[in-house]
Amino acid sequence: MSQVTLTEECMRLISQFESLTGAGSRDCVVDNRNERLIFVINPGDMGLAIGKGGSSIKKASEVMGKRIEVVEYSTDPAQFIRNCFLPARVTDIEFDTDEESRRIARIEVMDDDRGLAIGKAGKNIFKAKVLAQRQHDIDDVVLMQSETA
């Protein structure tokens, strides 16, 4: 699923999103399974992307015909993964490599936020996996079981 070059469709969607919200975007994922568009927003542009009371993101969603989710980009892979899971509170992230030398991010979230981190039908963990791969060449994101369970 890793794509270094943006598809024409993504470039068109990013351009449309930027003109509707004024927020800069560096990537987009068309998630047809969950009927949404996910935009990776330039650092500092989240306020523009969302707008006052959510007005910008609502307008973009209506015009583009799909639910829109935004994640703020960070050059720090740990911070970027934290941003992918917001509003779930990530308590720990460890980076590891498996037997096949694949990079894996193992994350822990607050017990209360576990369902939120996974999302309905796994859509939030899916988002984190796709974006971590595309933005930071992390091959997998694994939600760890908390030790207090």
C-alpha positions as CSV (number, residue, x, y, z in Angstrom):
1,M,0.0,0.0,0.0
2,S,3.0,2.3,0.3
3,Q,2.9,5.0,-2.3
4,V,5.7,7.5,-2.5
5,T,4.1,9.4,-5.3
6,L,0.6,10.9,-4.8
7,T,-2.0,9.7,-7.2
8,E,-3.7,12.2,-9.5
9,E,-6.9,11.7,-7.5
10,C,-5.1,12.5,-4.2
11,M,-3.5,15.6,-5.7
12,R,-6.9,16.8,-6.9
13,L,-8.5,16.1,-3.5
14,I,-5.6,17.9,-1.6
15,S,-6.0,20.9,-3.9
16,Q,-9.7,21.0,-3.4
17,F,-9.3,20.6,0.4
18,E,-6.7,23.3,0.6
19,S,-8.9,25.7,-1.4
20,L,-11.9,25.0,0.8
21,T,-10.1,25.3,4.2
22,G,-6.9,27.2,3.6
23,A,-5.0,24.5,5.4
24,G,-1.9,22.9,3.7
25,S,-2.0,19.2,3.3
26,R,0.8,16.8,2.4
27,D,-1.1,13.5,1.8
28,C,-4.5,12.0,1.6
29,V,-6.0,8.6,1.9
30,V,-9.2,7.6,0.2
31,D,-10.7,5.0,2.5
32,N,-13.7,3.7,0.6
33,R,-14.2,0.9,3.2
34,N,-15.0,3.4,5.8
35,E,-16.4,6.1,3.4
36,R,-14.0,8.8,4.4
37,L,-11.1,10.9,3.3
38,I,-8.1,11.3,5.6
39,F,-5.8,14.3,5.1
40,V,-2.4,14.7,6.6
41,I,-2.3,18.4,7.5
42,N,0.9,20.6,7.7
43,P,2.1,21.4,11.2
44,G,0.2,24.4,12.6
45,D,-2.6,24.2,10.1
46,M,-5.1,22.2,12.2
47,G,-7.1,25.3,13.2
48,L,-7.6,26.2,9.6
49,A,-8.5,22.7,8.6
50,I,-11.1,22.3,11.3
51,G,-12.3,26.0,11.3
52,K,-14.3,27.7,14.0
53,G,-16.8,25.3,15.5
54,G,-15.8,22.7,12.8
55,S,-17.1,25.0,10.0
56,S,-14.2,24.4,7.5
57,I,-14.1,20.6,7.8
58,K,-18.0,20.4,7.6
59,K,-18.0,22.6,4.5
60,A,-15.2,20.5,2.9
61,S,-17.1,17.3,3.8
62,E,-20.3,18.5,2.2
63,V,-18.6,19.6,-1.0
64,M,-16.4,16.5,-1.3
65,G,-19.2,14.1,-0.4
66,K,-17.4,12.1,2.2
67,R,-16.6,12.3,5.9
68,I,-13.2,14.0,6.4
69,E,-10.6,13.2,9.1
70,V,-7.4,15.2,9.6
71,V,-4.1,14.2,11.2
72,E,-1.4,16.8,11.9
73,Y,2.0,15.8,10.4
74,S,5.1,15.6,12.6
75,T,8.6,14.8,11.5
76,D,8.9,12.9,14.8
77,P,7.4,9.4,14.1
78,A,6.2,9.0,17.8
79,Q,4.4,12.3,17.8
80,F,2.9,11.6,14.4
81,I,1.5,8.3,15.6
82,R,0.1,10.1,18.7
83,N,-1.6,12.5,16.4
84,C,-3.1,9.6,14.4
85,F,-4.8,8.3,17.5
86,L,-6.2,11.6,18.9
87,P,-8.4,12.0,20.9
88,A,-7.2,8.7,22.4
89,R,-4.4,9.3,24.9
90,V,-1.3,7.4,23.9
91,T,0.8,6.6,27.0
92,D,3.8,4.8,25.4
93,I,5.3,4.1,22.0
94,E,8.2,1.7,21.4
95,F,9.8,1.1,18.0
96,D,11.1,-2.3,17.2
97,T,12.0,-4.5,14.2
98,D,10.7,-8.0,13.7
99,E,12.5,-11.1,12.2
100,E,12.0,-9.8,8.7
101,S,13.5,-6.4,9.6
102,R,10.1,-4.7,9.4
103,R,9.7,-1.5,11.5
104,I,6.9,-1.9,14.1
105,A,5.5,0.8,16.4
106,R,4.1,-0.8,19.6
107,I,1.7,1.6,21.3
108,E,-0.1,1.7,24.6
109,V,-3.1,3.9,25.3
110,M,-5.1,4.7,28.5
111,D,-7.3,1.8,29.3
112,D,-10.4,4.0,29.0
113,D,-9.3,5.0,25.5
114,R,-8.7,1.5,24.1
115,G,-12.0,1.2,22.2
116,L,-11.4,4.8,20.8
117,A,-7.9,3.9,19.7
118,I,-9.2,0.8,17.8
119,G,-12.3,2.5,16.4
120,K,-15.5,0.9,15.0
121,A,-14.5,-2.2,12.9
122,G,-10.8,-1.2,13.5
123,K,-10.9,1.9,11.4
124,N,-8.7,4.0,13.7
125,I,-5.9,1.4,14.0
126,F,-6.2,1.0,10.2
127,K,-5.7,4.8,9.7
128,A,-2.6,4.8,12.0
129,K,-1.1,1.8,10.1
130,V,-1.6,3.3,6.6
131,L,-0.4,6.8,7.6
132,A,2.6,5.5,9.6
133,Q,3.7,3.5,6.6
134,R,3.2,6.3,4.1
135,Q,4.8,9.1,6.2
136,H,7.5,7.3,8.2
137,D,8.1,3.9,6.6
138,I,6.8,2.1,9.7
139,D,5.5,-1.3,8.5
140,D,3.0,-2.0,11.3
141,V,1.3,-0.3,14.3
142,V,0.4,-2.7,17.1
143,L,-1.8,-1.8,20.1
144,M,-0.3,-3.4,23.2
145,Q,-2.3,-4.9,26.0
146,S,-1.8,-2.8,29.2
147,E,-0.1,-4.6,32.1
148,T,-2.9,-3.6,34.5
149,A,-5.5,-5.7,32.7
